[in-house]
Every structure is written in structure tokens, then in C-alpha cells.
């Protein structure tokens, strides 16, 4: 019975009359994070981006990523960067699908024997923003990329909260 108020609130939020009102010159900030743990290994990832809308449908930006891994014999922290471009298929709907391209640098200062480009990925993908109100949206995307250093293929799925102002 306690679940009923939570379900009711979720339905209200999902069905709220919200639409994107993206305009040229708008800015966007987005934050996402996750924790993964298994058999004595814990990984925490925190990322943020800032974007600028050059048109209502084209945004360019970037931001930092911090990865912390704690394992049985030690821990490691890496700092990375993402630079991206997104093209929104609409700028005035509750659901705003987009396609994207990005450069993802997992580690800015990798240790030997790895080089800088061993952790560089060129990616293409897509996703969507689901607006909760005129300024705040869930942002979910998937990106498939190729390593500049070793030919590895990487897939990254990200879910976060975005604010447009």
C-alpha cells in the first residue's frame, strides 16, 4: 500500500505538461554518476558537461570525468575529458531525440607503458532528452567508439539529469 503514493507521484511527473523550449544561446549543464561493485572491486564514475546551443538544434560542449577504482590491492583515480557535438531532431517537444559525435579521453595522464591515445576514443551515438519541465530533462544516450591507440571498440551508455538555462 505504501507504493501507491510513489506510483501516483511518478505518473504525475511523467505526464506533466512539459516541453523543450530550446533557443539559440541557451546553455546546458548535465551531471551523471554511477557506482559498480563486485567481489571486492568498487568503481565510482562521476561526470559533468557544459554545452552551448549555437542553434536551437546544435549544441557543442565538453566536460570532465572522474573514475575511482578500489580493488583488493589498492586503488586508482583517473581524470578524463569529453568533447561533443549533438544535433537535436526537434527543439520544442517533451521528448527530444538527438544524434551525437564525441571525443572521449578516459585518462589524461596514463602511466607507462600506455600512451595518451591508448585511452582516446572517437564515438558516434544517439539518445534523447525527456523533459520533466521546461528546463530540466532526463538525458539517456549510447555511444559506440573506436580507440585511436589500439583499435579497440567501446560502448558507453549514459543516463543523467540535464538543465537548460
MINUFI-640829 format. One record per atom (N, C-alpha, C): residue number from 0; atom name; x negated, y negated, z. Coordinates in steps of 0.05 Angstrom, whole numbers, always signed. Layout:
# residues N
   segu   tise       xx       yy       zz
    NUM     CA        X        Y        Z
...
This chain:
# residues 165
   segu   tise       xx       yy       zz
      0      N      -16      +24       +0
      0     CA       +0       +0       +0
      0      C      -17      -25       +0
      1      N      -41      -24      +11
      1     CA      -59      -47      +12
      1      C      -69      -54      -16
      2      N      -68      -35      -34
      2     CA      -77      -40      -61
      2      C      -58      -58      -77
      3      N      -33      -59      -70
      3     CA      -13      -74      -84
      3      C      -19     -104      -87
      4      N      -27     -118      -65
      4     CA      -34     -146      -68
      4      C      -58     -151      -86
      5      N      -77     -132      -84
      5     CA     -101     -135     -101
      5      C      -94     -131     -130
      6      N      -77     -112     -136
      6     CA      -69     -107     -164
      6      C      -53     -131     -174
      7      N      -35     -142     -157
      7     CA      -19     -165     -165
      7      C      -37     -189     -171
      8      N      -57     -194     -155
      8     CA      -76     -216     -159
      8      C      -92     -211     -185
      9      N     -100     -186     -190
      9     CA     -115     -180     -215
      9      C      -97     -185     -239
     10      N      -72     -178     -238
     10     CA      -54     -183     -261
     10      C      -50     -213     -266
     11      N      -48     -228     -244
     11     CA      -45     -257     -247
     11      C      -69     -269     -260
     12      N      -93     -261     -251
     12     CA     -118     -272     -262
     12      C     -121     -265     -292
     13      N     -115     -239     -298
     13     CA     -118     -230     -326
     13      C      -98     -244     -345
     14      N      -74     -250     -335
     14     CA      -53     -262     -352
     14      C      -51     -292     -349
     15      N      -70     -304     -335
     15     CA      -69     -333     -331
     15      C      -71     -347     -358
     16      N      -56     -369     -362
     16     CA      -57     -383     -388
     16      C      -82     -399     -391
     17      N     -103     -386     -399
     17     CA     -129     -399     -402
     17      C     -138     -396     -431
     18      N     -151     -416     -442
     18     CA     -162     -415     -469
     18      C     -189     -430     -469
     19      N     -206     -420     -486
     19     CA     -232     -435     -490
     19      C     -226     -462     -502
     20      N     -241     -481     -494
     20     CA     -239     -509     -505
     20      C     -267     -518     -512
     21      N     -282     -501     -526
     21     CA     -310     -507     -532
     21      C     -312     -529     -552
     22      N     -330     -548     -546
     22     CA     -334     -571     -564
     22      C     -364     -575     -568
     23      N     -371     -589     -590
     23     CA     -399     -596     -595
     23      C     -409     -612     -571
     24      N     -434     -606     -562
     24     CA     -446     -619     -539
     24      C     -441     -606     -513
     25      N     -423     -586     -511
     25     CA     -418     -572     -486
     25      C     -443     -556     -479
     26      N     -446     -551     -453
     26     CA     -468     -535     -443
     26      C     -456     -510     -429
     27      N     -472     -489     -427
     27     CA     -463     -465     -414
     27      C     -484     -454     -396
     28      N     -476     -445     -372
     28     CA     -494     -431     -355
     28      C     -481     -403     -350
     29      N     -498     -383     -348
     29     CA     -488     -356     -343
     29      C     -507     -342     -324
     30      N     -496     -327     -306
     30     CA     -511     -311     -287
     30      C     -502     -282     -288
     31      N     -521     -264     -286
     31     CA     -514     -235     -284
     31      C     -535     -222     -266
     32      N     -527     -200     -255
     32     CA     -545     -184     -237
     32      C     -535     -156     -235
     33      N     -554     -138     -229
     33     CA     -546     -110     -224
     33      C     -567      -98     -205
     34      N     -558      -77     -191
     34     CA     -574      -60     -174
     34      C     -571      -32     -183
     35      N     -593      -18     -186
     35     CA     -593      +10     -194
     35      C     -610      +25     -174
     36      N     -600      +47     -163
     36     CA     -615      +62     -143
     36      C     -611      +92     -148
     37      N     -632     +107     -146
     37     CA     -631     +136     -149
     37      C     -657     +148     -137
     38      N     -654     +169     -120
     38     CA     -676     +185     -110
     38      C     -700     +168     -101
     39      N     -696     +149      -84
     39     CA     -718     +133      -73
     39      C     -728     +111      -91
     40      N     -715     +106     -113
     40     CA     -723      +84     -131
     40      C     -700      +65     -132
     41      N     -706      +39     -128
     41     CA     -686      +18     -129
     41      C     -696       -3     -148
     42      N     -678      -11     -166
     42     CA     -685      -33     -185
     42      C     -663      -54     -183
     43      N     -672      -79     -181
     43     CA     -655     -103     -180
     43      C     -662     -121     -203
     44      N     -642     -129     -218
     44     CA     -646     -147     -241
     44      C     -628     -171     -237
     45      N     -639     -195     -240
     45     CA     -624     -220     -238
     45      C     -632     -237     -262
     46      N     -612     -247     -276
     46     CA     -618     -264     -299
     46      C     -599     -288     -301
     47      N     -609     -308     -313
     47     CA     -593     -332     -317
     47      C     -600     -344     -344
     48      N     -580     -357     -357
     48     CA     -586     -370     -382
     48      C     -573     -398     -382
     49      N     -584     -415     -399
     49     CA     -572     -441     -404
     49      C     -570     -444     -435
     50      N     -547     -453     -444
     50     CA     -543     -456     -473
     50      C     -531     -483     -479
     51      N     -536     -492     -503
     51     CA     -525     -518     -513
     51      C     -510     -513     -539
     52      N     -485     -522     -541
     52     CA     -469     -519     -564
     52      C     -474     -541     -585
     53      N     -488     -534     -606
     53     CA     -493     -553     -628
     53      C     -469     -557     -645
     54      N     -451     -538     -646
     54     CA     -424     -540     -658
     54      C     -406     -524     -639
     55      N     -380     -526     -643
     55     CA     -362     -510     -625
     55      C     -366     -480     -627
     56      N     -379     -471     -648
     56     CA     -383     -442     -652
     56      C     -412     -433     -650
     57      N     -432     -452     -649
     57     CA     -460     -444     -648
     57      C     -473     -454     -623
     58      N     -484     -435     -607
     58     CA     -498     -442     -583
     58      C     -527     -430     -584
     59      N     -546     -446     -575
     59     CA     -574     -437     -573
     59      C     -583     -441     -545
     60      N     -600     -423     -534
     60     CA     -609     -426     -507
     60      C     -629     -405     -499
     61      N     -632     -403     -472
     61     CA     -651     -384     -461
     61      C     -650     -385     -431
     62      N     -666     -367     -419
     62     CA     -668     -367     -390
     62      C     -685     -345     -380
     63      N     -690     -345     -353
     63     CA     -708     -325     -341
     63      C     -694     -300     -333
     64      N     -710     -279     -330
     64     CA     -701     -253     -319
     64      C     -721     -244     -299
     65      N     -712     -235     -276
     65     CA     -730     -224     -255
     65      C     -722     -196     -250
     66      N     -741     -177     -252
     66     CA     -737     -149     -246
     66      C     -754     -141     -222
     67      N     -742     -129     -203
     67     CA     -756     -119     -179
     67      C     -751      -89     -177
     68      N     -772      -73     -176
     68     CA     -770      -44     -174
     68      C     -785      -36     -149
     69      N     -771      -21     -132
     69     CA     -783      -10     -107
     69      C     -782      +21     -110
     70      N     -805      +33     -108
     70     CA     -806      +62     -111
     70      C     -823      +73      -88
     71      N     -825      +99      -86
     71     CA     -837     +112      -63
     71      C     -865     +103      -56
     72      N     -882      +97      -76
     72     CA     -909      +90      -70
     72      C     -915      +60      -74
     73      N     -895      +43      -77
     73     CA     -900      +15      -80
     73      C     -876       +0      -92
     74      N     -882      -24     -102
     74     CA     -861      -40     -114
     74      C     -874      -57     -136
     75      N     -857      -68     -153
     75     CA     -867      -84     -175
     75      C     -846     -105     -182
     76      N     -854     -129     -188
     76     CA     -837     -151     -196
     76      C     -847     -161     -223
     77      N     -828     -164     -242
     77     CA     -835     -176     -268
     77      C     -817     -199     -273
     78      N     -828     -219     -287
     78     CA     -813     -243     -295
     78      C     -813     -243     -326
     79      N     -789     -246     -337
     79     CA     -787     -246     -366
     79      C     -770     -270     -375
     80      N     -766     -272     -402
     80     CA     -751     -293     -414
     80      C     -733     -283     -436
     81      N     -712     -297     -441
     81     CA     -694     -291     -464
     81      C     -689     -317     -479
     82      N     -692     -317     -505
     82     CA     -683     -339     -522
     82      C     -663     -328     -541
     83      N     -640     -342     -545
     83     CA     -619     -331     -561
     83      C     -604     -352     -578
     84      N     -589     -342     -597
     84     CA     -570     -357     -613
     84      C     -545     -340     -614
     85      N     -522     -353     -611
     85     CA     -496     -339     -613
     85      C     -478     -355     -632
     86      N     -463     -340     -647
     86     CA     -442     -351     -664
     86      C     -415     -341     -655
     87      N     -398     -359     -645
     87     CA     -371     -352     -636
     87      C     -353     -351     -661
     88      N     -336     -331     -662
     88     CA     -317     -329     -684
     88      C     -293     -348     -681
     89      N     -289     -358     -657
     89     CA     -268     -377     -651
     89      C     -278     -394     -627
     90      N     -266     -418     -624
     90     CA     -274     -435     -602
     90      C     -249     -443     -586
     91      N     -226     -432     -592
     91     CA     -201     -440     -579
     91      C     -182     -418     -571
     92      N     -192     -395     -563
     92     CA     -176     -373     -554
     92      C     -183     -363     -527
     93      N     -167     -346     -515
     93     CA     -172     -334     -489
     93      C     -196     -314     -491
     94      N     -196     -300     -514
     94     CA     -217     -281     -519
     94      C     -234     -292     -542
     95      N     -260     -296     -537
     95     CA     -277     -308     -557
     95      C     -299     -288     -564
     96      N     -296     -273     -587
     96     CA     -317     -255     -595
     96      C     -340     -270     -608
     97      N     -364     -258     -607
     97     CA     -388     -271     -619
     97      C     -408     -250     -628
     98      N     -426     -259     -646
     98     CA     -449     -243     -653
     98      C     -474     -259     -644
     99      N     -495     -244     -639
     99     CA     -519     -258     -628
     99      C     -545     -246     -639
    100      N     -566     -262     -636
    100     CA     -593     -253     -641
    100      C     -610     -264     -618
    101      N     -630     -249     -610
    101     CA     -646     -259     -588
    101      C     -674     -246     -588
    102      N     -692     -261     -574
    102     CA     -718     -250     -568
    102      C     -718     -246     -538
    103      N     -724     -221     -530
    103     CA     -725     -214     -502
    103      C     -753     -206     -495
    104      N     -765     -220     -476
    104     CA     -792     -214     -466
    104      C     -789     -203     -438
    105      N     -793     -177     -435
    105     CA     -789     -164     -409
    105      C     -809     -173     -388
    106      N     -834     -176     -396
    106     CA     -855     -183     -376
    106      C     -873     -205     -389
    107      N     -875     -227     -376
    107     CA     -892     -249     -386
    107      C     -922     -244     -383
    108      N     -929     -228     -363
    108     CA     -958     -223     -359
    108      C     -962     -193     -353
    109      N     -960     -176     -373
    109     CA     -963     -147     -368
    109      C     -992     -141     -361
    110      N     -995     -120     -345
    110     CA    -1022     -112     -337
    110      C    -1034      -93     -358
    111      N    -1060      -89     -356
    111     CA    -1075      -71     -374
    111      C    -1063      -43     -370
    112      N    -1061      -28     -391
    112     CA    -1071      -30     -418
    112      C    -1051      -43     -437
    113      N    -1030      -55     -427
    113     CA    -1008      -65     -444
    113      C    -1014      -94     -453
    114      N    -1005     -100     -477
    114     CA    -1007     -127     -488
    114      C     -980     -141     -486
    115      N     -980     -167     -490
    115     CA     -956     -184     -488
    115      C     -933     -173     -506
    116      N     -940     -166     -531
    116     CA     -919     -158     -550
    116      C     -909     -129     -545
    117      N     -922     -114     -527
    117     CA     -912      -88     -520
    117      C     -886      -90     -505
    118      N     -880     -114     -493
    118     CA     -856     -119     -478
    118      C     -838     -140     -492
    119      N     -842     -144     -518
    119     CA     -826     -163     -533
    119      C     -806     -148     -551
    120      N     -782     -158     -551
    120     CA     -761     -144     -567
    120      C     -745     -165     -583
    121      N     -741     -160     -609
    121     CA     -723     -175     -626
    121      C     -697     -160     -626
    122      N     -675     -174     -620
    122     CA     -650     -160     -617
    122      C     -627     -173     -632
    123      N     -608     -157     -640
    123     CA     -583     -166     -652
    123      C     -560     -153     -637
    124      N     -538     -167     -635
    124     CA     -516     -155     -620
    124      C     -490     -171     -622
    125      N     -473     -166     -604
    125     CA     -448     -179     -603
    125      C     -435     -176     -576
    126      N     -413     -191     -573
    126     CA     -399     -190     -547
    126      C     -375     -207     -548
    127      N     -365     -213     -524
    127     CA     -342     -231     -523
    127      C     -341     -245     -495
    128      N     -329     -268     -496
    128     CA     -323     -282     -471
    128      C     -292     -280     -467
    129      N     -285     -274     -442
    129     CA     -256     -272     -434
    129      C     -252     -294     -414
    130      N     -237     -315     -422
    130     CA     -234     -339     -405
    130      C     -214     -335     -383
    131      N     -223     -341     -358
    131     CA     -205     -340     -335
    131      C     -191     -366     -331
    132      N     -204     -388     -339
    132     CA     -191     -415     -340
    132      C     -205     -429     -363
    133      N     -201     -455     -366
    133     CA     -213     -470     -389
    133      C     -243     -471     -388
    134      N     -256     -465     -365
    134     CA     -285     -470     -363
    134      C     -301     -445     -354
    135      N     -287     -424     -344
    135     CA     -301     -401     -333
    135      C     -292     -376     -348
    136      N     -312     -359     -355
    136     CA     -306     -334     -371
    136      C     -324     -311     -362
    137      N     -313     -287     -364
    137     CA     -330     -263     -364
    137      C     -344     -262     -391
    138      N     -369     -254     -391
    138     CA     -384     -251     -416
    138      C     -396     -223     -416
    139      N     -388     -207     -436
    139     CA     -398     -180     -439
    139      C     -410     -177     -466
    140      N     -435     -166     -467
    140     CA     -448     -163     -493
    140      C     -465     -138     -493
    141      N     -472     -129     -518
    141     CA     -490     -108     -522
    141      C     -510     -116     -544
    142      N     -535     -109     -540
    142     CA     -556     -117     -559
    142      C     -574      -93     -565
    143      N     -580      -89     -590
    143     CA     -598      -68     -599
    143      C     -623      -82     -609
    144      N     -646      -73     -599
    144     CA     -670      -87     -607
    144      C     -694      -69     -613
    145      N     -714      -80     -625
    145     CA     -737      -66     -633
    145      C     -762      -79     -621
    146      N     -780      -63     -610
    146     CA     -804      -73     -598
    146      C     -823      -84     -619
    147      N     -836     -107     -612
    147     CA     -856     -118     -630
    147      C     -883     -104     -626
    148      N     -885      -88     -605
    148     CA     -911      -76     -599
    148      C     -913      -46     -605
    149      N     -891      -31     -603
    149     CA     -894       -3     -606
    149      C     -873      +11     -622
    150      N     -855       -3     -633
    150     CA     -834       +9     -649
    150      C     -812      +22     -633
    151      N     -812      +18     -607
    151     CA     -790      +29     -590
    151      C     -764      +14     -596
    152      N     -742      +28     -592
    152     CA     -716      +16     -595
    152      C     -704      +13     -567
    153      N     -691      -10     -562
    153     CA     -680      -15     -536
    153      C     -651      -24     -539
    154      N     -634      -15     -520
    154     CA     -606      -24     -519
    154      C     -602      -37     -492
    155      N     -591      -61     -492
    155     CA     -585      -76     -467
    155      C     -555      -83     -468
    156      N     -541      -76     -447
    156     CA     -513      -84     -443
    156      C     -513     -103     -419
    157      N     -500     -125     -421
    157     CA     -500     -145     -400
    157      C     -471     -155     -395
    158      N     -464     -157     -370
    158     CA     -438     -169     -362
    158      C     -445     -190     -342
    159      N     -433     -214     -346
    159     CA     -439     -236     -328
    159      C     -416     -255     -327
    160      N     -420     -276     -312
    160     CA     -400     -297     -309
    160      C     -412     -323     -322
    161      N     -397     -336     -339
    161     CA     -406     -359     -354
    161      C     -389     -383     -346
    162      N     -401     -406     -345
    162     CA     -386     -431     -341
    162      C     -394     -451     -363
    163      N     -374     -463     -375
    163     CA     -379     -483     -396
    163      C     -370     -510     -386
    164      N     -388     -530     -389
    164     CA     -382     -557     -380
    164      C     -392     -578     -399
